[in-house]
Amino acid sequence: MTDLFAGLDDRLPALHELYRDLHAHPELSFQEVRTAGIVASRLRGQGWEVTEGVGGTGVVGVLSSGDGPVVLLRADMDGLPVLEETGLPYASTRTAVDAAGNEVPVMHACGHDVHVTCLLGATAQLARNRDAWQGTVVAVFQPAEEIGGAPAVVQDGFAERFPRADVCLGQHVSPIPAGAVGTRPGPVMAAADTLRVRLFGRGGHGSRPESTVDPVVLAAAVVTRLQSVVAREVAAGSLAVVTVGAIHAGTKANIIPSTAELHISVRSETAAIREQLLAGVRRIVHGEAVAAGADREPEVVVTETFPVTANDPAATATVLGAFTDTFGAGPVFTLPQPVTGSEDFAAFGAALGAPSVYWLFGGLDHAAFDGLDQAALLENGVPSHIPSNHSPLFAPAPDPTIELGVRYLLTAAAPWLAVRSGRAGDGRED
C-alpha cells in the first residue's frame, strides 16, 4: 500500500479546504449542481475520463492502468433539509427550495461532504500513482442518496455506458471514534420504506369541536398507537423501527383543519418483517380513522423504498483482511448485527451482478466518548449524547477522518487492483 499512499500527506491541506467548502455549501437531493461541477473539474484535472449529468446530477470518472479487474468506488453528494447548529466557522447558512416548493435550511448532516472529499482524495492518489496498480476504477459521485437516487443513476444506462465492475465498494462516516473501521458479511444496513399518510377529518371552528372530526387528534392517536407495532408485534431481537418524522396539520389555533399528514419511516431486515410492519401501519391508520368517525378513508402511499444493504461474504472477508493488514487488528471491527440506518448503494451491485462491500468508519474525536472502548460501543451502541447522522449537531472531525477515509478506499480497492511495489507515477494536477 505504500505506493498508493505516496503523496497523500502533502495533499491533506487542500482536501481539508475542499471539505470545509463542501460543508458550507450543501445542496439538496438532485440539486447538487455546484458540488457536481467541483467534482467534474477536479477529476478532469487529475486525468480521469469524466461523464456528467448521470442520473440527473451524478458524475462518473473512469481511469485505467492496464488490464485487470474493474473496481467501482462510490460517494454520495446530497445534503439534508436541516438547520445547522454546530457553531463551526464553516457551518452552512444555506437555504434552498425543496421538491414541494418549500424554502428549507440545508446542511451536510449525514457526512456526504466527507464522502465526496475522501473519494476525490482517493482518485487523486490513484491518478498520481498509476504505476502502483493495475486495472480500471469507476468513481461514482451519486446524487440524491437521501431519497434513493442510486436507481436513477443505474437507469441512466449505467451498466452499458461504463466498464462493468467486478466489485462495488462504498463507505459511510459514522458517529464513532475516528480510526475505527468495520462492517459485516451479509445484511449490514436495514431496508427502509417512507410512507406519506393523509388523514381526512371534518374541519370547523375551534370552539365547536363537536361539529367536526378533528384530524389532529386522529393523528395523535395514530402516532401513539404506531409505537405498539414494534413493541408488541415484532419478535424481540428482530431489527424493526417505525418512526413518525413529520406531522403537518392546521393553520390557526381556533380552526380545526380538515386534513393532517404524517411522514413515517419503516426499517426492517427481512422481507417478512417489512411486510409485517407495513401491514401494521396500514391497519392502525385505517382503524384509528374508523374509531374517530372519519367520513373518508385515509391515504397511505409508499414514496421511497431502500432495499437491505447486503455485503458479499467473500468480498467482505477480503476487505476486512486488507484493513487488518494495513491498520492492524485493533481498530477493525465486525458489526454484531445490521445497523438500522439505510442506504441505496445496493442498487449498483444488483444492477451489475457484482459483489458489494459497504463499511462504516469513525468520524468523531475520541474525547467525546469519555473513555468508552470499541468493545463497549459495539455491545451497547453509541451513547445518546453523541450527535449522530442527521442531527443538526453532527460534525465529523476533519483530522484525521478525511485522511483515514482516503486510506480506507484505497486499501479496500487494493486487493482487486493488483497493487504492486515500484515507482509511483506522476498524475496531473489536482
Buried (B, 14 or more C-beta within 10 A) or exposed (E): BEBBBBBBEEBBEBBBEBBBBBBBBBBBBBBBEBBBEBBBEBBEBBBBEBBBEBBBBBBBBBBBBEEBBBBBBBBBBBBBBBEBBBEEEBBBEBEBEBEEEEEBBBBBBBBBBBBBBBBBBBBBBBBBBBBBBBBBBBBBBBBBBBBBBBBBBBEBEBBEEBBBBBBBBBBBBBBBBBBBBBBBBEBBBBBBBBBBBBBBBBBBEEEEEEEBBBBBBBBBBBBEBBEEBBEEBBEEEEBBBBEBEEBEBBEEEEEBBBBBBBBBBBBBBBEEBBEBBBEBBBEBBBEBBEEBEBEBEBEBEEEBBBBBBBBBEEBBEBBBEBBBBBBEEEBBBEBEEBBBBBBBBBBBBBBBEBBBBBBBBBBBBBEBBEEBEBEEBBEEEBBEEBBBBBBBEBBBBBEBBBBBBBBBBBBBBBBBBBBEEEEBBEBEEB
